[in-house]
């Protein structure tokens, strides 16, 4: 008995096999085959899977076995559980073969083609390219990024680029020279119809061809059933309360 096992009580000794040899150590020593059924044990089966690797005691602890490395062997989790405290018991491989074939179909990683771009090992998707190179081809027509300008594109300017291919001073000048809103007293940049977003929204609401709310003294644009959103909400609230509104939508 080794010194480590002497420090453990009888209830804990049967759980202390990993203090001597792990399942990976036994796999490296004896190979991948199960000592109970003789079938291979998957190397990447997760811990709680029935085919996961476990340390088996050739002579069970309940029958006087020890944790000596010579008494340890590799086994499937399901085989180790089925063996229990039996000595010299062997399991029919046909029982485990069904689980092994099912695991190969469901859990073994599938080999997938890689991206067709040079020096790219990502998984291929659309048109045999990874997502990154596929979007580059859609945007730029090639898998390579376009070369960035190192100097300002303005004539006789060698300053570094800040935005839109221009240096800081030329970019500021470009911002100032953009068309502004034609509304009197507004210096914001134009958005649509030579108006900024705010005045364009006001222009939409003030158009003569837009239907007006049918409520009395309301100049808002009609949105639903000839009413603006405010009066339509009021009508719906009144109808829910049981009020009778005659002739509103006739």
N, C-alpha and C positions, 0 to 999 in steps of 0.2 A: 504494500500500500504506500503510495507516495505521500509526502508531507502535506500536500494541499488537501487531499481527500481526508486526512486525519483530522483536519480542522472543521470538516463539515459533519453535520448530524446525518443520521441514516435517511431522514426524509429528503434531504437536499442532495445526497450523493448521486442519485439517478439523474439529476438535472445538471450535473457539473461536468458532463463529457466535453463541453466546449472549452473548458479550462485546459484540456490536454491537446485535443486535435479538433479543428473545425471541419465542417463538411468539405470546404474547399481544399483543406490540407489532405484529407483522405482521398479526394478526387485526384489531386496531383500525384498521390502515392499509388493508388490502385486503378485509376481510370474512371470512366463514366458509367460503367455498368452497375446495376443494382445487385447487391449481394443476395437478395431474396428471390427475385424473379428473373434476373439475368438480362433484363432489357435496359437500354441506355437511359440515363437521367438527363433531361434537358438542362443546359447550363444557365438559361435565362428564364426558367420557370419561377414565377414570383412565390414569395414565402408561403402563402396559405393555399397554394394550388396542390391538389393531390399528388402531382408528379414532382413536387419540389424535393430537393436533396435534404436528407436528414442523416444524423449519425445513429447507426444501429449497433447494439451490443450483441456480439455473436453469442456469448453466454449471457443471458439476461441477468440484470442486477438481482432480480427476485430469486434466481437460482445460484447465487454466489459469484456472479460475474463481477469484474472490476472495470476500471476505466483505463486499463493499460492499453496503449496504442495497438497492441496485437489483438485485442478483443474488440476493436472498433472497426466498423465497415460502413460503406455508403449504401443507402437504400432510399427508395421512393417514400414519401410521407405516407401514402396509402398502404404500402407494403409494411412499413414499420408499425403502423397502427394495427394492421391485420395480424401481424406476427404476435404482438403482445409479449407475454413472458414464456413463449414456447421456444424450445431449444432445437436447432437443426431443422426448423420448418421451412419449406419452400413453397412459393406461390405459383399457381399456374400462370404462365406468361400471357395466355390468351385473355385473361381478365384485365390485365394492364394494357395490353396492346390496343384495346378499344379506346382507352383514355389517351394513349400516346398518339393514335391517329387523329383523334378529335382535336388534340392540342396542336398538332402540326397544321391542321386546316384552319383553326381559329386564332392561334396566338403567334405562330411563327411569322416574323417580319417578312413582308413581300419585297423583293428587289424591284426597284423602279428605275426607269431611265433618268439620266441626268440631263441638265440643260445643255443645249447644243452650242451655246456661246463659249468662246475660248476661255480656258482656265476657270470655268464655273462648274462646281460640283453639286449645285442645288438640284432638288428634285424637279424634273421637267413637268410642265403643265400644258397650257395651250400652245399649240404649234411647236412642240418640243423645246420650249423655253421656260425658264423659271419666271415668276411674276415680275421680278425686277427688270429683266431684259425684255420681256414681252411688252411692258409699258413703255420702255425706252423706244422700242421699234415703232409702237403706235404714235409716240409723240415726236420723235426725231427721225424716224426712218432707218435707224441703225442701232446696234446694241451698245455703241460707244456714246458717252456724253459729249456734247459739243464743246469746243474749246472756249473758255471764258476770256473776255477781253481784259487785257492787263492795263490798258491805257484808255483814256477818254476818247470817244469816237468823234468829238468835235475837231474841227480843223486846227492844226498846229497846237494841239493840247496834249501834253504828256502826263497829266495828273492821273492818279489811280481812279478806277471806276468806282462809283458809289451806287448808282441805280440807273436802269434803262440805258446802260452803256455810256453814261456821262459821269463826269467828275462832280464834286459837290457844288461848285460854282455854276457850272453849266446846267446841272439838274435843277438848281434853284431858279435859274433864269428860265428854264423850260416850264417850270410850274407857274411862274408869274405870267408868262406869255400865253398860257392856255386861255381859251375862250371862257368868259365869265357869264353869269346869269344876266339875261337882258332885262330882268325886272329892275325897275328904278330903285337905286340905293342898295342893291345887292351885289356883292363882289365875290360870291362863291362861284366855284367852277360849274360850268353847265353840265347837265346830265342828259336831258332829252328835250327836244324842241327849243334848244338854246336857253333852257331854264334849269335851275338847280332842282334837287329832289323835292325840297319843300314847296317851291312855287309851282313845280310841275303837278304836284298833288293837288294844290289849290286850284290850278287851272282845270284839272279833270273834274273837280266838284262844281266848278262854275260854268261848265259848258251848257249851252242852251238846249242841246239835244238830249241831255240827261233828264230822265223823268224825276219829278219832284214828289216829295212825300204828300200823300193825300190828306194828311191831318191838317186841321185849320191852323193858319199862321205858322206853318213849318216850312222852311226853305231848304231842308236837307235833301240829299239825293235818295230816291226810293231804292230800297234794296230787296225787300221781300213783300209780295202781295200789295204793291203800291205804297208801302210804308217804309220809313227809315228804320234803322235798327232800334232806336229808342222807343218809338211808338209801337213797333211790332212786338217788342218785349212787354210793353204795358198791356197791349191787347191780349197776349197769351196769358199773362198773369190774371187779368180780369176773367178770362174764360175758365181758367182753372178754379177760380173762386166761385163760379156758378153764375156770373153775370151774363145777361143776354145782350148781344151787340147785333142789331138788325141793320141790314143793308150795307154793311161795311165792305163785303166782297161780292156783292150782287152785281 
